[in-house]
Amino acid sequence: MFNPMTSVSEFVAKTSKGSDFLKFKSSEEKEFEIELKNIDEQVEVMVQEKIKDFSFELKTEWRDSYFPEYTDVQVIVDKTIESYRILKKAGQFKEAAMMKEKIKETKYAKEHLKLVLNLDFTKPTEKMKEMAR
């Protein structure tokens, strides 16, 4: 078990699942994760509706594509989420509700940017073909 050559922390690190194993989420954190998941679901619905409105098809690998601009917008999303958490903890619920709406708008803008950057202008949709006739 223990010997003079090993410390207690080394023993714990070797025999346990590590310090991350003991981290628990508070009810606030769980509630926050649920709120973000709901926002993500709403954004996905908005994205699917927007896809139907496009005049050109999307590239097949559009979900996996990477653009530096996409990362820049993600930084804005992260800052907005942090502001929301701070406002909510401070009890400024009206401002927090506005910030929550901004999170949704910014996440949608991020996804919309990805969609636009992945339009395949060589493949018009049926809607576009009908308009051209």
TIMI-2910 file (N, C-alpha, C, CB; in pm, 1 decimal, decimal comma, always signed):
<rs>
+----------+----------+----------+----------+----------+----------+----------+----------+----------+----------+----------+----------+------+
!      n_x !      n_y !      n_z !     ca_x !     ca_y !     ca_z !      c_x !      c_y !      c_z !     cb_x !     cb_y !     cb_z ! resn !
+----------+----------+----------+----------+----------+----------+----------+----------+----------+----------+----------+----------+------+
!    +83,9 !   -117,6 !     +0,0 !     +0,0 !     +0,0 !     +0,0 !    +88,8 !   +124,5 !     +0,0 !    -95,6 !     -0,5 !   +121,7 !  Met !
!   +122,4 !   +176,9 !   +113,6 !   +210,0 !   +293,4 !   +121,3 !   +351,7 !   +247,1 !   +148,8 !   +162,3 !   +392,4 !   +230,6 !  Phe !
!   +446,1 !   +322,9 !   +101,6 !   +584,3 !   +300,0 !   +140,3 !   +653,3 !   +436,1 !   +146,8 !   +657,1 !   +203,1 !    +40,0 !  Asn !
!   +766,0 !   +445,9 !   +207,3 !   +830,7 !   +576,0 !   +224,5 !   +875,7 !   +639,6 !    +92,2 !   +949,8 !   +561,1 !   +315,9 !  Pro !
!   +877,3 !   +563,7 !    -14,2 !   +925,0 !   +615,6 !   -142,4 !   +814,5 !   +682,2 !   -225,6 !   +987,3 !   +503,4 !   -222,2 !  Met !
!   +688,6 !   +664,9 !   -188,7 !   +579,0 !   +725,8 !   -263,4 !   +497,3 !   +816,0 !   -172,6 !   +489,4 !   +618,1 !   -326,3 !  Thr !
!   +444,8 !   +920,3 !   -230,3 !   +360,4 !  +1010,4 !   -152,7 !   +215,4 !   +963,1 !   -161,0 !   +373,8 !  +1156,8 !   -203,5 !  Ser !
!   +135,5 !  +1017,7 !    -74,9 !     -6,7 !   +982,3 !    -73,9 !    -71,2 !  +1025,9 !   -205,7 !    -79,5 !  +1048,2 !    +47,4 !  Val !
!    -33,6 !  +1142,9 !   -256,1 !    -94,0 !  +1190,4 !   -381,5 !    -56,4 !  +1100,2 !   -499,2 !    -50,1 !  +1335,0 !   -410,4 !  Ser !
!    +66,2 !  +1049,6 !   -500,6 !   +104,9 !   +956,2 !   -605,7 !    +23,4 !   +828,3 !   -596,1 !   +254,5 !   +924,6 !   -597,5 !  Glu !
!     +3,4 !   +779,1 !   -472,9 !    -75,2 !   +658,2 !   -452,7 !   -218,8 !   +678,8 !   -501,3 !    -74,0 !   +617,5 !   -304,4 !  Phe !
!   -276,4 !   +793,0 !   -464,5 !   -413,5 !   +822,3 !   -505,1 !   -422,4 !   +833,0 !   -657,2 !   -463,1 !   +952,6 !   -439,0 !  Val !
!   -324,1 !   +897,2 !   -718,8 !   -324,6 !   +912,5 !   -864,5 !   -316,3 !   +777,0 !   -934,0 !   -208,1 !  +1001,7 !   -909,2 !  Ala !
!   -241,1 !   +684,9 !   -877,3 !   -225,0 !   +552,8 !   -939,4 !   -346,4 !   +463,7 !   -918,5 !   -101,8 !   +483,9 !   -884,1 !  Lys !
!   -411,0 !   +475,7 !   -804,8 !   -516,5 !   +381,1 !   -769,1 !   -657,8 !   +433,5 !   -789,4 !   -500,2 !   +340,9 !   -627,7 !  Thr !
!   -675,5 !   +562,9 !   -808,9 !   -811,4 !   +615,4 !   -825,1 !   -832,4 !   +660,7 !   -968,2 !   -837,8 !   +732,2 !   -727,5 !  Ser !
!   -947,8 !   +712,4 !   -993,0 !   -980,9 !   +762,4 !  -1126,1 !   -935,8 !   +906,8 !  -1142,4 !  -1131,2 !   +750,8 !  -1151,9 !  Lys !
!   -860,9 !   +956,6 !  -1049,3 !   -807,4 !  +1091,7 !  -1057,0 !   -898,8 !  +1193,8 !   -992,5 !   -782,8 !  +1129,2 !  -1200,1 !  Gly !
!   -853,3 !  +1317,9 !   -990,4 !   -929,4 !  +1423,3 !   -924,2 !  -1056,4 !  +1459,4 !  -1000,1 !   -843,5 !  +1546,3 !   -907,7 !  Ser !
!  -1058,4 !  +1437,8 !  -1131,2 !  -1178,2 !  +1468,4 !  -1209,6 !  -1296,4 !  +1380,9 !  -1170,3 !  -1149,4 !  +1451,6 !  -1357,4 !  Asp !
!  -1267,5 !  +1264,5 !  -1116,3 !  -1372,4 !  +1171,7 !  -1077,2 !  -1460,7 !  +1231,2 !   -967,4 !  -1311,4 !  +1039,8 !  -1030,3 !  Phe !
!  -1403,1 !  +1314,6 !   -883,0 !  -1476,5 !  +1368,6 !   -769,4 !  -1545,7 !  +1501,0 !   -798,8 !  -1383,9 !  +1386,2 !   -654,1 !  Leu !
!  -1536,9 !  +1550,2 !   -919,8 !  -1601,9 !  +1675,8 !   -953,2 !  -1749,3 !  +1651,3 !   -980,5 !  -1534,3 !  +1742,1 !  -1074,7 !  Lys !
!  -1831,2 !  +1727,6 !   -912,9 !  -1975,1 !  +1716,8 !   -929,2 !  -2028,1 !  +1845,7 !   -989,2 !  -2044,2 !  +1686,2 !   -794,6 !  Phe !
!  -2135,0 !  +1834,2 !  -1061,5 !  -2197,5 !  +1952,6 !  -1118,3 !  -2307,1 !  +1999,7 !  -1024,9 !  -2253,6 !  +1924,1 !  -1259,6 !  Lys !
!  -2311,1 !  +2129,6 !  -1004,8 !  -2416,7 !  +2186,1 !   -921,9 !  -2546,1 !  +2187,8 !  -1003,1 !  -2379,1 !  +2329,8 !   -872,6 !  Ser !
!  -2654,3 !  +2212,0 !   -932,7 !  -2783,6 !  +2218,1 !  -1001,2 !  -2786,1 !  +2336,7 !  -1097,6 !  -2899,7 !  +2229,0 !   -898,7 !  Ser !
!  -2714,7 !  +2444,5 !  -1063,7 !  -2707,0 !  +2558,9 !  -1154,2 !  -2636,7 !  +2521,1 !  -1284,3 !  -2633,9 !  +2675,6 !  -1086,6 !  Glu !
!  -2527,5 !  +2446,0 !  -1273,2 !  -2454,0 !  +2403,9 !  -1392,2 !  -2538,1 !  +2311,3 !  -1478,4 !  -2323,6 !  +2334,7 !  -1352,8 !  Glu !
!  -2611,1 !  +2220,7 !  -1414,8 !  -2697,9 !  +2130,2 !  -1489,7 !  -2808,3 !  +2207,8 !  -1561,1 !  -2759,0 !  +2024,9 !  -1396,2 !  Lys !
!  -2866,5 !  +2304,6 !  -1491,0 !  -2971,3 !  +2387,0 !  -1550,3 !  -2916,0 !  +2467,7 !  -1667,4 !  -3032,3 !  +2480,7 !  -1444,8 !  Glu !
!  -2794,7 !  +2519,7 !  -1651,0 !  -2730,7 !  +2596,8 !  -1756,6 !  -2705,0 !  +2509,8 !  -1879,4 !  -2599,5 !  +2657,6 !  -1706,1 !  Phe !
!  -2658,8 !  +2387,7 !  -1858,6 !  -2635,9 !  +2295,3 !  -1970,5 !  -2765,0 !  +2263,5 !  -2044,5 !  -2572,3 !  +2166,0 !  -1920,4 !  Glu !
!  -2873,9 !  +2248,5 !  -1970,3 !  -3004,2 !  +2221,6 !  -2031,8 !  -3048,2 !  +2341,5 !  -2115,6 !  -3110,4 !  +2189,4 !  -1923,4 !  Ile !
!  -3027,2 !  +2463,3 !  -2061,5 !  -3063,2 !  +2583,7 !  -2136,2 !  -2983,7 !  +2592,8 !  -2266,5 !  -3039,2 !  +2709,2 !  -2050,5 !  Glu !
!  -2853,2 !  +2565,7 !  -2259,7 !  -2770,7 !  +2570,3 !  -2381,1 !  -2812,0 !  +2463,0 !  -2480,8 !  -2623,0 !  +2553,7 !  -2345,7 !  Leu !
!  -2849,3 !  +2346,6 !  -2430,7 !  -2895,0 !  +2239,8 !  -2519,5 !  -3024,7 !  +2281,3 !  -2589,3 !  -2915,8 !  +2108,2 !  -2440,4 !  Lys !
!  -3115,1 !  +2345,1 !  -2515,6 !  -3239,8 !  +2393,7 !  -2575,6 !  -3212,1 !  +2498,9 !  -2683,1 !  -3331,8 !  +2452,3 !  -2467,3 !  Asn !
!  -3117,1 !  +2587,4 !  -2655,0 !  -3079,8 !  +2688,6 !  -2754,0 !  -3024,4 !  +2620,6 !  -2878,9 !  -2975,7 !  +2787,6 !  -2695,3 !  Ile !
!  -2937,1 !  +2521,3 !  -2860,0 !  -2879,5 !  +2448,8 !  -2973,8 !  -2988,5 !  +2382,1 !  -3057,4 !  -2779,0 !  +2343,3 !  -2924,9 !  Asp !
!  -3088,4 !  +2326,0 !  -2991,2 !  -3199,0 !  +2261,3 !  -3063,4 !  -3278,8 !  +2364,1 !  -3142,6 !  -3291,8 !  +2186,3 !  -2965,3 !  Glu !
!  -3304,1 !  +2480,7 !  -3082,4 !  -3377,1 !  +2587,1 !  -3152,5 !  -3297,7 !  +2635,8 !  -3273,1 !  -3406,7 !  +2704,9 !  -3057,2 !  Gln !
!  -3167,7 !  +2651,7 !  -3255,9 !  -3082,0 !  +2696,0 !  -3365,7 !  -3083,0 !  +2592,8 !  -3477,4 !  -2937,8 !  +2720,7 !  -3316,4 !  Val !
!  -3079,2 !  +2465,1 !  -3443,6 !  -3080,7 !  +2360,2 !  -3545,9 !  -3210,3 !  +2365,9 !  -3627,2 !  -3064,6 !  +2220,9 !  -3480,8 !  Glu !
!  -3322,3 !  +2392,2 !  -3562,5 !  -3450,3 !  +2406,0 !  -3633,5 !  -3443,1 !  +2525,3 !  -3729,0 !  -3568,5 !  +2423,6 !  -3532,6 !  Val !
!  -3387,6 !  +2635,7 !  -3681,2 !  -3374,1 !  +2755,3 !  -3764,6 !  -3283,3 !  +2727,8 !  -3885,1 !  -3318,3 !  +2872,7 !  -3681,4 !  Met !
!  -3175,3 !  +2653,6 !  -3862,5 !  -3081,5 !  +2619,7 !  -3969,9 !  -3150,9 !  +2533,2 !  -4074,6 !  -2957,1 !  +2546,4 !  -3913,4 !  Val !
!  -3226,4 !  +2434,1 !  -4030,9 !  -3295,5 !  +2346,3 !  -4125,5 !  -3396,7 !  +2424,5 !  -4208,9 !  -3365,9 !  +2231,9 !  -4050,9 !  Gln !
!  -3463,8 !  +2521,5 !  -4147,0 !  -3557,4 !  +2605,7 !  -4221,6 !  -3483,1 !  +2690,3 !  -4324,2 !  -3637,1 !  +2696,1 !  -4125,9 !  Glu !
!  -3367,4 !  +2741,3 !  -4286,0 !  -3289,1 !  +2825,0 !  -4377,4 !  -3237,7 !  +2743,9 !  -4495,3 !  -3171,6 !  +2889,9 !  -4303,4 !  Lys !
!  -3198,9 !  +2620,5 !  -4470,3 !  -3150,5 !  +2533,7 !  -4578,6 !  -3257,5 !  +2518,2 !  -4686,4 !  -3109,8 !  +2394,9 !  -4523,3 !  Ile !
!  -3382,6 !  +2509,4 !  -4644,1 !  -3493,0 !  +2495,4 !  -4739,8 !  -3509,4 !  +2619,7 !  -4826,5 !  -3623,4 !  +2466,8 !  -4666,0 !  Lys !
!  -3468,4 !  +2735,6 !  -4775,2 !  -3484,4 !  +2861,6 !  -4847,8 !  -3373,0 !  +2889,9 !  -4947,8 !  -3492,4 !  +2974,3 !  -4750,5 !  Asp !
!  -3261,9 !  +2819,5 !  -4937,9 !  -3148,6 !  +2847,3 !  -5026,1 !  -3181,3 !  +2812,6 !  -5170,7 !  -3025,3 !  +2769,8 !  -4980,4 !  Phe !
!  -3120,4 !  +2888,5 !  -5261,1 !  -3138,1 !  +2864,4 !  -5404,3 !  -3035,4 !  +2766,7 !  -5459,8 !  -3129,9 !  +2995,1 !  -5480,1 !  Ser !
!  -2933,0 !  +2738,4 !  -5380,4 !  -2829,7 !  +2645,0 !  -5422,6 !  -2812,1 !  +2538,1 !  -5315,6 !  -2696,1 !  +2718,4 !  -5449,7 !  Phe !
!  -2766,6 !  +2421,8 !  -5358,7 !  -2744,6 !  +2312,5 !  -5265,4 !  -2617,8 !  +2336,0 !  -5183,5 !  -2735,6 !  +2179,3 !  -5340,4 !  Glu !
!  -2610,3 !  +2265,7 !  -5070,9 !  -2491,5 !  +2272,0 !  -4986,3 !  -2393,7 !  +2163,4 !  -5026,1 !  -2529,0 !  +2258,4 !  -4838,0 !  Leu !
!  -2267,5 !  +2189,5 !  -5002,3 !  -2166,4 !  +2086,1 !  -5023,5 !  -2192,7 !  +1973,9 !  -4924,0 !  -2020,9 !  +2143,4 !  -5007,5 !  Lys !
!  -2161,0 !  +1851,3 !  -4962,9 !  -2194,9 !  +1735,8 !  -4879,0 !  -2124,8 !  +1737,3 !  -4743,7 !  -2160,1 !  +1608,3 !  -4951,4 !  Thr !
!  -2005,5 !  +1790,7 !  -4736,4 !  -1928,8 !  +1789,2 !  -4611,4 !  -1941,2 !  +1921,3 !  -4534,2 !  -1781,6 !  +1760,4 !  -4641,0 !  Glu !
!  -2050,1 !  +1991,4 !  -4550,0 !  -2063,7 !  +2124,0 !  -4491,1 !  -2055,1 !  +2124,3 !  -4339,6 !  -2193,1 !  +2184,2 !  -4533,0 !  Trp !
!  -2101,7 !  +2021,9 !  -4274,0 !  -2096,7 !  +2019,2 !  -4126,2 !  -1954,3 !  +2006,6 !  -4073,4 !  -2180,8 !  +1903,5 !  -4072,6 !  Arg !
!  -1866,8 !  +1942,9 !  -4150,5 !  -1729,4 !  +1918,7 !  -4105,4 !  -1630,7 !  +2024,0 !  -4153,5 !  -1683,9 !  +1783,6 !  -4152,1 !  Asp !
!  -1676,8 !  +2120,9 !  -4228,8 !  -1584,6 !  +2219,6 !  -4285,1 !  -1533,7 !  +2314,7 !  -4176,4 !  -1653,5 !  +2299,4 !  -4397,5 !  Ser !
!  -1419,6 !  +2374,7 !  -4204,3 !  -1358,1 !  +2467,6 !  -4110,5 !  -1320,4 !  +2595,9 !  -4183,2 !  -1234,2 !  +2404,4 !  -4043,5 !  Tyr !
!  -1353,1 !  +2707,4 !  -4121,0 !  -1314,5 !  +2838,9 !  -4170,2 !  -1268,8 !  +2922,1 !  -4051,3 !  -1432,2 !  +2908,5 !  -4246,2 !  Phe !
!  -1164,9 !  +3001,4 !  -4066,6 !  -1118,2 !  +3084,1 !  -3954,3 !  -1227,4 !  +3178,9 !  -3902,5 !   -995,5 !  +3165,5 !  -3996,9 !  Pro !
!  -1311,3 !  +3227,1 !  -3991,5 !  -1419,2 !  +3317,8 !  -3951,8 !  -1515,4 !  +3249,7 !  -3854,7 !  -1495,6 !  +3367,4 !  -4075,4 !  Glu !
!  -1534,7 !  +3121,4 !  -3874,9 !  -1622,9 !  +3043,3 !  -3788,2 !  -1569,8 !  +3043,6 !  -3644,6 !  -1636,1 !  +2898,2 !  -3840,6 !  Tyr !
!  -1439,8 !  +3030,3 !  -3630,9 !  -1376,3 !  +3031,9 !  -3499,3 !  -1389,2 !  +3170,1 !  -3435,8 !  -1227,8 !  +2991,4 !  -3510,1 !  Thr !
!  -1376,6 !  +3274,2 !  -3516,1 !  -1390,8 !  +3410,3 !  -3464,2 !  -1530,2 !  +3432,2 !  -3405,5 !  -1363,4 !  +3513,1 !  -3575,3 !  Asp !
!  -1631,0 !  +3382,8 !  -3473,9 !  -1768,3 !  +3397,1 !  -3424,0 !  -1787,0 !  +3312,3 !  -3298,0 !  -1871,3 !  +3355,8 !  -3533,2 !  Val !
!  -1721,1 !  +3196,9 !  -3289,4 !  -1731,5 !  +3112,9 !  -3170,2 !  -1676,9 !  +3185,6 !  -3047,4 !  -1656,4 !  +2980,7 !  -3191,1 !  Gln !
!  -1574,0 !  +3266,7 !  -3065,2 !  -1520,3 !  +3345,8 !  -2954,1 !  -1627,5 !  +3441,9 !  -2903,1 !  -1393,0 !  +3424,1 !  -2998,1 !  Val !
!  -1702,1 !  +3502,4 !  -2993,7 !  -1810,2 !  +3592,6 !  -2954,8 !  -1918,2 !  +3515,4 !  -2879,6 !  -1870,2 !  +3662,6 !  -3078,8 !  Ile !
!  -1951,3 !  +3395,2 !  -2928,2 !  -2051,5 !  +3311,6 !  -2861,3 !  -2006,1 !  +3280,2 !  -2719,1 !  -2076,0 !  +3180,4 !  -2940,6 !  Val !
!  -1880,6 !  +3241,6 !  -2703,8 !  -1828,3 !  +3207,2 !  -2571,1 !  -1834,5 !  +3325,9 !  -2475,4 !  -1684,3 !  +3157,7 !  -2582,5 !  Asp !
!  -1801,3 !  +3444,3 !  -2523,7 !  -1806,7 !  +3564,3 !  -2439,2 !  -1950,2 !  +3597,7 !  -2401,6 !  -1742,0 !  +3683,9 !  -2510,8 !  Lys !
!  -2041,3 !  +3577,8 !  -2494,6 !  -2182,1 !  +3604,0 !  -2467,8 !  -2235,8 !  +3506,0 !  -2363,2 !  -2264,4 !  +3594,3 !  -2597,8 !  Thr !
!  -2195,2 !  +3380,4 !  -2373,3 !  -2236,9 !  +3280,0 !  -2275,1 !  -2183,1 !  +3316,5 !  -2136,7 !  -2187,9 !  +3138,8 !  -2316,8 !  Ile !
!  -2058,7 !  +3359,4 !  -2131,1 !  -1999,8 !  +3397,9 !  -2002,7 !  -2072,8 !  +3518,2 !  -1943,4 !  -1850,1 !  +3429,7 !  -2019,4 !  Glu !
!  -2107,8 !  +3614,5 !  -2026,9 !  -2183,3 !  +3731,1 !  -1979,7 !  -2319,4 !  +3688,6 !  -1926,4 !  -2200,5 !  +3834,3 !  -2092,9 !  Ser !
!  -2382,7 !  +3595,8 !  -1995,5 !  -2512,9 !  +3544,4 !  -1950,3 !  -2501,3 !  +3480,7 !  -1812,6 !  -2568,7 !  +3442,2 !  -2050,8 !  Tyr !
!  -2398,6 !  +3399,3 !  -1793,4 !  -2379,5 !  +3333,8 !  -1663,5 !  -2360,7 !  +3436,8 !  -1552,4 !  -2258,3 !  +3239,0 !  -1668,3 !  Arg !
!  -2280,4 !  +3537,8 !  -1580,5 !  -2253,4 !  +3641,7 !  -1480,0 !  -2380,6 !  +3718,6 !  -1446,7 !  -2144,4 !  +3738,8 !  -1530,1 !  Ile !
!  -2454,6 !  +3758,3 !  -1548,7 !  -2578,4 !  +3832,8 !  -1525,5 !  -2680,0 !  +3749,8 !  -1447,5 !  -2638,8 !  +3877,5 !  -1658,5 !  Leu !
!  -2689,3 !  +3623,4 !  -1480,9 !  -2785,1 !  +3536,6 !  -1412,3 !  -2747,1 !  +3518,4 !  -1265,2 !  -2792,9 !  +3399,8 !  -1482,3 !  Lys !
!  -2618,2 !  +3497,7 !  -1239,7 !  -2573,1 !  +3482,6 !  -1100,6 !  -2589,6 !  +3612,1 !  -1021,0 !  -2426,7 !  +3438,3 !  -1097,3 !  Lys !
!  -2578,0 !  +3725,7 !  -1089,2 !  -2592,1 !  +3855,3 !  -1023,1 !  -2738,0 !  +3893,1 !  -1000,7 !  -2523,6 !  +3962,9 !  -1104,7 !  Ala !
!  -2828,3 !  +3812,2 !  -1051,7 !  -2970,4 !  +3837,4 !  -1031,5 !  -3029,1 !  +3939,1 !  -1127,3 !  -2993,2 !  +3883,0 !   -892,8 !  Gly !
!  -2959,2 !  +3971,7 !  -1232,6 !  -3008,3 !  +4065,9 !  -1332,4 !  -3079,9 !  +3986,0 !  -1442,5 !  -2890,5 !  +4152,3 !  -1391,7 !  Gln !
!  -3199,9 !  +3943,2 !  -1409,1 !  -3270,9 !  +3847,2 !  -1492,9 !  -3318,7 !  +3905,9 !  -1625,7 !  -3388,3 !  +3792,5 !  -1417,6 !  Phe !
!  -3357,0 !  +4033,5 !  -1626,2 !  -3400,8 !  +4095,9 !  -1751,1 !  -3284,0 !  +4102,1 !  -1849,5 !  -3457,6 !  +4238,2 !  -1724,7 !  Lys !
!  -3167,7 !  +4145,0 !  -1800,7 !  -3048,6 !  +4152,5 !  -1884,5 !  -3002,7 !  +4012,4 !  -1925,5 !  -2935,5 !  +4226,5 !  -1810,8 !  Glu !
!  -3015,6 !  +3916,2 !  -1833,9 !  -2976,9 !  +3778,0 !  -1863,8 !  -3066,1 !  +3719,9 !  -1972,8 !  -2984,3 !  +3690,8 !  -1736,7 !  Ala !
!  -3193,7 !  +3751,2 !  -1969,7 !  -3285,8 !  +3702,3 !  -2073,0 !  -3248,4 !  +3760,1 !  -2209,4 !  -3431,9 !  +3739,1 !  -2037,6 !  Ala !
!  -3211,5 !  +3888,9 !  -2210,9 !  -3166,4 !  +3950,0 !  -2336,0 !  -3038,8 !  +3882,4 !  -2384,7 !  -3143,2 !  +4101,6 !  -2317,6 !  Met !
!  -2948,7 !  +3852,9 !  -2292,7 !  -2822,0 !  +3790,2 !  -2329,1 !  -2846,5 !  +3648,2 !  -2381,4 !  -2725,8 !  +3787,6 !  -2207,8 !  Met !
!  -2943,8 !  +3579,5 !  -2323,1 !  -2977,8 !  +3444,4 !  -2369,6 !  -3027,2 !  +3449,3 !  -2513,7 !  -3085,2 !  +3380,2 !  -2278,3 !  Lys !
!  -3105,5 !  +3550,8 !  -2544,9 !  -3152,7 !  +3567,7 !  -2682,2 !  -3035,6 !  +3598,5 !  -2775,3 !  -3258,3 !  +3680,0 !  -2690,0 !  Glu !
!  -2940,5 !  +3675,5 !  -2727,4 !  -2821,4 !  +3708,2 !  -2806,8 !  -2737,9 !  +3582,3 !  -2832,8 !  -2735,8 !  +3815,5 !  -2734,6 !  Lys !
!  -2734,8 !  +3492,6 !  -2735,5 !  -2662,6 !  +3365,5 !  -2754,8 !  -2724,3 !  +3290,7 !  -2872,3 !  -2666,9 !  +3277,3 !  -2625,1 !  Ile !
!  -2857,2 !  +3282,7 !  -2871,8 !  -2926,5 !  +3211,9 !  -2979,6 !  -2901,2 !  +3279,0 !  -3113,8 !  -3077,1 !  +3205,5 !  -2951,6 !  Lys !
!  -2909,3 !  +3411,2 !  -3118,0 !  -2886,9 !  +3484,2 !  -3242,9 !  -2744,6 !  +3464,4 !  -3294,0 !  -2915,0 !  +3633,1 !  -3223,0 !  Glu !
!  -2648,6 !  +3469,0 !  -3203,0 !  -2508,6 !  +3455,9 !  -3243,0 !  -2477,6 !  +3313,9 !  -3288,8 !  -2416,4 !  +3495,0 !  -3127,4 !  Thr !
!  -2533,6 !  +3215,3 !  -3220,3 !  -2512,7 !  +3076,8 !  -3264,3 !  -2575,2 !  +3054,4 !  -3401,3 !  -2571,8 !  +2977,7 !  -3162,2 !  Lys !
!  -2690,5 !  +3114,3 !  -3424,1 !  -2753,5 !  +3102,1 !  -3555,3 !  -2667,8 !  +3171,9 !  -3660,9 !  -2896,5 !  +3161,7 !  -3553,2 !  Tyr !
!  -2615,6 !  +3288,5 !  -3628,0 !  -2530,2 !  +3361,0 !  -3722,3 !  -2406,5 !  +3278,0 !  -3757,1 !  -2488,3 !  +3498,0 !  -3663,5 !  Ala !
!  -2352,2 !  +3209,4 !  -3657,9 !  -2235,6 !  +3123,4 !  -3680,7 !  -2270,7 !  +3010,5 !  -3777,0 !  -2183,6 !  +3065,5 !  -3547,2 !  Lys !
!  -2382,7 !  +2946,1 !  -3755,1 !  -2425,4 !  +2836,1 !  -3841,9 !  -2462,8 !  +2887,2 !  -3980,9 !  -2544,4 !  +2761,6 !  -3779,4 !  Glu !
!  -2525,6 !  +3004,2 !  -3986,7 !  -2562,4 !  +3062,5 !  -4115,5 !  -2437,0 !  +3093,7 !  -4196,1 !  -2647,2 !  +3190,1 !  -4095,7 !  His !
!  -2335,8 !  +3146,2 !  -4131,0 !  -2208,2 !  +3173,0 !  -4198,1 !  -2151,2 !  +3044,6 !  -4257,3 !  -2107,2 !  +3235,8 !  -4099,9 !  Leu !
!  -2157,2 !  +2938,4 !  -4179,3 !  -2106,5 !  +2809,2 !  -4227,4 !  -2185,9 !  +2762,4 !  -4349,4 !  -2113,5 !  +2702,8 !  -4115,0 !  Lys !
!  -2316,9 !  +2781,2 !  -4344,4 !  -2400,7 !  +2741,8 !  -4457,5 !  -2364,4 !  +2820,2 !  -4582,9 !  -2548,3 !  +2762,1 !  -4424,1 !  Leu !
!  -2354,6 !  +2950,1 !  -4568,7 !  -2326,7 !  +3034,7 !  -4684,8 !  -2189,9 !  +3003,1 !  -4744,1 !  -2334,1 !  +3182,7 !  -4646,1 !  Val !
!  -2092,4 !  +2978,1 !  -4657,8 !  -1958,6 !  +2946,3 !  -4707,1 !  -1952,0 !  +2808,9 !  -4772,7 !  -1858,9 !  +2953,3 !  -4593,9 !  Leu !
!  -2054,8 !  +2728,2 !  -4753,2 !  -2056,5 !  +2594,3 !  -4811,0 !  -2160,6 !  +2576,8 !  -4921,2 !  -2081,2 !  +2493,6 !  -4703,2 !  Asn !
!  -2212,3 !  +2684,9 !  -4973,5 !  -2305,1 !  +2673,4 !  -5085,6 !  -2228,9 !  +2629,2 !  -5209,9 !  -2378,5 !  +2807,7 !  -5111,0 !  Leu !
!  -2289,6 !  +2538,0 !  -5283,3 !  -2230,5 !  +2490,1 !  -5407,9 !  -2303,6 !  +2560,2 !  -5522,9 !  -2240,5 !  +2332,4 !  -5420,3 !  Asp !
!  -2241,5 !  +2664,4 !  -5576,2 !  -2306,0 !  +2747,4 !  -5676,9 !  -2316,5 !  +2679,4 !  -5813,8 !  -2230,8 !  +2876,7 !  -5690,8 !  Phe !
!  -2265,5 !  +2558,3 !  -5823,5 !  -2280,6 !  +2482,6 !  -5948,6 !  -2404,5 !  +2394,5 !  -5945,4 !  -2156,5 !  +2396,6 !  -5974,4 !  Thr !
!  -2471,5 !  +2387,8 !  -5830,5 !  -2589,0 !  +2300,9 !  -5816,6 !  -2709,5 !  +2381,1 !  -5766,9 !  -2558,9 !  +2183,9 !  -5719,7 !  Lys !
!  -2785,8 !  +2438,0 !  -5857,2 !  -2906,3 !  +2508,9 !  -5813,3 !  -3012,2 !  +2410,1 !  -5763,9 !  -2963,1 !  +2595,1 !  -5928,3 !  Pro !
!  -3093,7 !  +2454,9 !  -5672,7 !  -3202,4 !  +2370,9 !  -5622,9 !  -3316,5 !  +2372,8 !  -5724,9 !  -3251,7 !  +2419,9 !  -5482,5 !  Thr !
!  -3413,4 !  +2287,6 !  -5704,8 !  -3529,7 !  +2282,4 !  -5794,1 !  -3601,6 !  +2417,2 !  -5794,7 !  -3627,1 !  +2169,6 !  -5750,9 !  Glu !
!  -3607,5 !  +2480,5 !  -5678,5 !  -3672,3 !  +2610,7 !  -5665,6 !  -3605,4 !  +2712,9 !  -5757,8 !  -3667,6 !  +2659,2 !  -5519,0 !  Lys !
!  -3473,2 !  +2711,2 !  -5761,2 !  -3397,6 !  +2802,7 !  -5845,6 !  -3417,0 !  +2769,5 !  -5993,4 !  -3248,9 !  +2798,1 !  -5809,4 !  Met !
!  -3420,0 !  +2642,9 !  -6025,3 !  -3441,0 !  +2601,5 !  -6164,6 !  -3576,8 !  +2648,1 !  -6215,7 !  -3429,6 !  +2448,7 !  -6177,6 !  Lys !
!  -3678,3 !  +2641,9 !  -6129,3 !  -3812,1 !  +2686,7 !  -6166,7 !  -3813,6 !  +2837,8 !  -6190,7 !  -3914,0 !  +2648,8 !  -6057,5 !  Glu !
!  -3741,9 !  +2910,1 !  -6108,8 !  -3736,3 !  +3056,1 !  -6122,6 !  -3666,3 !  +3096,6 !  -6251,6 !  -3664,5 !  +3118,6 !  -6002,5 !  Met !
!  -3568,6 !  +3015,4 !  -6295,4 !  -3490,1 !  +3046,7 !  -6415,2 !  -3571,2 !  +3022,5 !  -6543,0 !  -3361,3 !  +2962,4 !  -6417,8 !  Ala !
!  -3673,4 !  +2943,5 !  -6535,5 !  -3754,1 !  +2910,1 !  -6654,6 !  -3846,5 !  +3018,7 !  -6693,9 !  -3833,0 !  +2786,8 !  -6632,0 !  Arg !
+----------+----------+----------+----------+----------+----------+----------+----------+----------+----------+----------+----------+------+
</rs>
